[in-house]
Amino acid sequence: MPNTIKELSEEMKHHLLKAREITALAEKEDDRGFTDEENTQLREHMAKATAAKAQIEKLKGNEELKATLAQLGDDIALNAKTDEDGQRQTASGFHLPDKAKSVGEQFTESPEYKALLAQAPNGVFAKNQRVQSGMVGYKSLVTGASDTSGGALVQPDYRGLQVGLDVFQRPLRMRDVVTPGTTTSDTVEYVRVTSVTNNAAPVAEATTAAAPTAPGGAGALVNAAGGGYKPESGLALAKIQAPVRTIAHWMPATKRSLSDAAQIRTLIDSFLLYGLEEELEDQMIQGDNTGENFEGLGNVSGVQAQAWDTDLLTTLRKARTKVRTVGRSIANAYLFNPADLETLDLLQDNEGRYYFGGPTASGSANPLWGVGVVETEAVPAGTGYVGDFRKAVLWDREQATVQVTDSHLDFFVRNLVAILAEMRAAFGIMQPSAFVEIDLTA
């Protein structure tokens, strides 16, 4: 049975020619009418030709739909397939990162990195050989750890990096609780709710058309005898601009390490990209909005404050109440420094029993007053936060790019390269009153 447009076209042509032969024969014989047999054959050929044409139109419609999906679906890999080199790509040829691979693996398997290695005889860069990669971008970030010296990569018995750097990392959790967003601009302009006034109240029907004789506030008008005036409520809003900031750093490595794909993956995954995320988390909490710093939660005007009250648990519970009653929001996370979370975990009742399960508890992130706990070093010791972090938004502008070059200082003559990683993002607090800064010191 024909399945392609070409096959269906041949079938349609065949039946139309057969139908034409029947009509031509009748015309040749003094333009006679069709016999019963010819009439049956003619109807069958025309029906099959019509069916083939309908199937062709259907297939053409599918092809047009696929083309449209290819155009619309590139960014979400809707039509992703694997090319002859084993790389995932969309129908329009855009190569996609392999979701099962880390960013470091994606870099070392990228055309830019392979082009670098192609310049190295036997896979090792020669002394004084120029090195310059193209910029490689990614749509996801991973976490890892830190290192202290690029010189540690030069070893007489060259074996590459034998241990992971993740032992130096701290858990990063802020992305888990804030609202993620994206932007294609260098500045994000948003509306911040600074206060809400709700004067809604029952109002009697007007009994006179006369306006009240004495001016006054909303309450005075409402209570004016017979006036039937409705109270006025309102929102206080502020237009805020959050500039997109660049977070970047680089590290030195030897040209020999550049030839070691496993080592380069480790440096990118476990050091450079983790460093970007660590600084991003610090900025979301402590950024002071000066220079190139974000406006972090700790420096946003309008965030509520909770002073120490009686004991630690009482203070934390009262802070959550402020989120609910003043901020009119539902708290979804507490933020604590590890030292303060330790103090909380070690709290005991009068009989020496731990409130939070003690050393046999499943972890230090047990819910507190029904709200999840996030442990982060971005929060200074002695201070905590609670709030509705869905009202804090992180806009990603350019999540991560990696570039390699030896055009830095005297790196060219020293057989060194600089590996640069950078990202761009903006951060904003939509409703400051939905957050409370807590004083944890007695």
N, C-alpha and C positions, 0 to 999 in steps of 0.2 A: 504493500500500500504506500503510495507516495507520501513523504513526510516533509520534504523541503519545498521552498517556493519554486525552484527550478523544475523539480519533478512534477509538481502540480501544474505548472505552466505547460509542460510538454503534454500532460494528460488533457488539459483543457483544449490545447491546440488540436490534438488527435481527434477529440469528439466533435469539435467545430468543423474540421475538414470532412469527417464522415457525414455530418449533417449537410455540409455544402454539396457533397457528391450526390446525395439523395435528391436535393432540390434541383441540382444541375441536370440530372437525368430526367426529371419530370418536365423541366423547361425545354430540354432538347426534343422530347417527344410531343411536340405541338402544345407545349404548355399544359399538359394534362394535370389532373388532380392526383394526389397521393393515393396509392393503394393502402389497404388496411395494414399490410405488413410494413410498408414504408412509413406510414403514419406512426406505428408503434416504435420502429427503430429511430425515427426522427425525434420523437419525444424522449426516448431513453438517452440518446446522445446529448440533447439539449439539457436534460436534467443533470447528467454527469458533468457537463461543461460548467453549468451554473454552480453545482456543488464544489467543483474544483476552484472556481473563481472566489466563492465565499471563503473557502479554506485559505486561499492566498491572502485575501484581505485580512483575515484573522491573524495569520502569521506576520503580515506586515505591521499590524497593530501591536503585536507582541514585541517586534523589533524596535518600533518607535518607543514603546514603553520602557524597554531595556535601555535604550539610549538616554531617555529622560532620567531613569533611575541612576544611570552611570554618572550623569552630570550632577544630580542632587545627592547621590550617595557616597561621593568620594570621601568626605570628611568622616563618615561613620563606617566606612569600609563595607557598604552594603553589597557591592559587587566584587569583593576582593577575591582574587585567585592567585595561584602560584605560577610564576613565570619559569622559564627554562633554567634559570640560575637558582631556583628555589626560594625567591623572594616573593612576599605577598604584595599584590598590587591591585588597584581598582581597575575598572574597565577602561578608564582613560589613561592608565599607565602610571598613576601616582603610587610610588612604593611606600608600603606601610610597615611600621615596626612590628615585629613578631611579639604578640602579647605574652608568649611563654618565655621570652628572653628578657634579661635585665637590660638597662640602658647601656651599661658597659659592653655587653655582648652585641647590642645593636650597633654601637660605635665601631667595634672591631670587625664587624661584618659589613659595615657600610662601604659603598663605592669609594668614599673619600679616604678611608683608612687603607683599603686595598690599593688605591692609587699611590699612597705613600709607600707601602711595602714594595710596590713594583719598582720603585726607585732604588731599593736596597739590594745589591747583589748578594745572593745566598741568604736573604732575609736579614742581613745586618747592615746598618748604615755605616758608611765609611767616614773616616775622619774628614772634617771640613765639608761634608756633603750638605747641601741646602735641604731644609725640611720645612714644608708649609702645607697644612691641610686646608681643605675647604671647611666651611662652617656646617656643622651637623646639628639639626634640631630634633627635639623629641616632644611628645605630648604627655609624658608622665615622668614623675620623679620618684627615686627610690631613696632609702636611707641606708647609712653605713656608719663609718667611724672616721677618726682623724689620725694624722701621722705628724711627726715632728721634723723630719729632715729628708730632703730629696737625695742627699748624699748616701743614705743607707741603701740605695738601690744599686750602688757600684760595688760589686763583689768579685774578688779574684776568681773564685770558682762560681761561675755564673749559673744560678739556678732559678732566677726570678724571685718574685715575692712568695715566700713559702707559707706565710700565715695570713689570716684575714685581719682586717682592721676593725671589725665590728666590736671587739672588746672595748674600744674606746668610745663607743657611741652612747648617747642617752636616748631614751624613748621619746619620740616626737608625736604629740597627740592633738595639737590644736586644730589641724586640718580635719580631725574626726568630728569636732563639735561645731565649728563655724559653718556658715552657708557658703558653698563654693560658687563662683561665678567666673565669667570671662569677659574680656573687653578687647576691642580692636583699636582703641584710642590711647593717647598718652595721658589723658585725664578722665577720671570718672566723676561725674557730677550727680549727686543724689540728694534726696530730701531727708533731713534728720528731724524727728519729732522731739521737741524740747519740753513740751507740756501739753496737758489735755484738761480742758475745763468742761465739765458736764453739769449743766444747770437744769436738766430735764425735771419737770414737776407737773403734777396735776393742775389743770387750769380750768376755771369756771367759765361758762358761756358769757359772752358780753351782754350787758343789759342796757347799754347806752352807746350811742354813736359818738359821744363827746370824748375827746382825748383827755387824759389826766392833766390836771392843772399844774402839778408839781413835777419837775424833772427829777430823775434819780437813776440809780443803777438798775440792773436787770430785775432784782427783787422788788424794787419800788414800783416798777411798771407792772409786774405781775400782780402785785397786791393792790394796785390802784382800783378803787371801787368801781365795779361795773365795766371795767375796761376790756377784760378778756384777753389781755396781752400774754403772748407766749414767751417763755424765757429763752435767752440766747446762750448757746454753748459755742465752743471753738477749740481749735488746735493751734498751738504755736509751732511753726515750722521754720527751719533754717536750711538754706541751700548750701551744701557743703561740696567742696572740690577735693578729691583725693588724687593727687598726682601719682602716676605710675612710677615706681622707683625701681632702680636696677640693683640687684644683689649679685656680686661676682667675686671670684677669687681664682688664683692660679697656683700651680705648683711646678717645681722643676723635676725633670726626670732625664735619664740618660737616653741616648739614641738606641742603645742596646735594649733598654726596657721597652722602648716603642715597638721593637720587633717582636716582643713577647705579648701576644694577644691576651693571654690569661692575666698577666700582670697589669696591663692597661685597663682591662675590665675591672680589676680590683680597685685600682686607683680612682677610676671614674665612679663606680658604684659606691664604694665604701669610704671615700674621702671627699671628693669634690662635690658630688651632688648632695651628699648628706650635709656638708658644710653649708650649702645654700639653704636647705630646709631648716637647719638649726638657727641660723640667723633670722630667717623669716619668722620662726616661732617667737624669738626674742623680740623682734620688731612689733609683732601683733600685740604684745603685752606691754613692753617698756618703751616703744618708740616715742620720742618727745616732739615729733613734728617740726624739728629744726633741721636745716640743711637737707640731706637726702634721706632722713629718717621718716618712717611711717608715723601716723598718729595712733599710738598704741592705746589699748584699753585703759591703762593706768594713767593716761594723761588727757583723757577726753572729758571736757566740761559737762557736768550734768549727771555723771555716774554717782550713785548714792554712796554713803559711807555708813559703816556700822562700827561703833566703838566697842571696846571690850566691855562685856556685861556679865558679871558674876563668875562664869566659868566658860571653858572653850565650847562645850556643846550648846549652852544657852546662847552664846554669841552667834554661833553658826546658824542656829534655828531662827533667831530674830532677823538675821540678814536675809534668809530665805523669805521670811514674811514680808520684808520690804519690797522684794521683787514682785510679790503677789499683790500687795495692797497699794503701793505707790507706783510701781512700774506697770501694774496691771498685766503681768506676764507670768508665764509658767517657767520656772527655772529648770534647766536641763543639765546643768553641770556645776560642780564646785571645782576650782583650780587651787592646788596647794603645792608649795615647795616640798621636796622630799623630807626635809627636816621637820616641817610642820605636820606632814602626814604621819611621820613616825610618832610624834607626840600624840596625835589623835589615835593611832592604832594601839598605843600603850596605855590608854585611859582604862582605869579599873574602878569598880564600884567599892562600897565599903567592906565587902568581903573578899577583895582581891581578885575578882573575876573581871576578865577583859570584856569591855563593851562590844568589841568587834571581832570576837572569836579567838583572840590571842595568836600564839605562834602556829596553831594548827589551822588557821583560817586559810581559805583558798587564795587570798591575795590581798593587796593593800588598796584595792580599788572597790571595796564593798560600798554599796549605796549608803549615803548619809542623809537621814531624814527623807528617804525616798528619792534622792537625787544622786546621779552618778558622780564619781570622783575622778578627776584627771590630775595626775602627778606630773609636774613639769618644773624644770629648773628655770624657766623663763620668768616665773613668779618669784620675787625676792622673799627670803625667809622672814617670817613675822607678818606677812600679808597674805590674804586669800581673796578669792573672787567667787561670787555666785551670780548666776544670771541666765537669761535666755539667749544662749549663744547663736541661736538661729537668726538673731537680729544683728549679728556681726558678719560681714560679708568679705570674703577674700576674692578679688578679681584677678585672675591669671591673664597676663598680657602676652608673655613669652616664657613658657615654663622652663625650658632648659636648652642651652646650646653649648656645644663643646668644640674647641678649636685647638690645634697643635701648631706650634711654630718654633723655629730656632732664631727668629729675628728679634731677640731680646738681649740687650746689653752685649756681652761677649760670648753668648751661648753658642754661636756658630763655630768659633774656634775651640770651644771646650767640649764639643760633642754633647751638648745639653739641649733639651727642648723645654718649652713652657706649655703646659696643658691648661687652658683657660675654660672655666665653666661660668655661665651667668644665666640669670633669670630676671624677669620683670613682672611686677605685680602691684596692686593697690589694695588698701584695706580701709574699711569704714564701719562705724558703729551707727546703725539706723536709729536706735532709741536708747540713749544713754541711761535713762531711768530704769531700764530693764536689767541693769547690772548694779551690783553692790560690791564695793571694796571693803574688806573686813580687816580690822586691826586684831591680830591674834596674840598680841602681847599684853599680859596682865598689868 
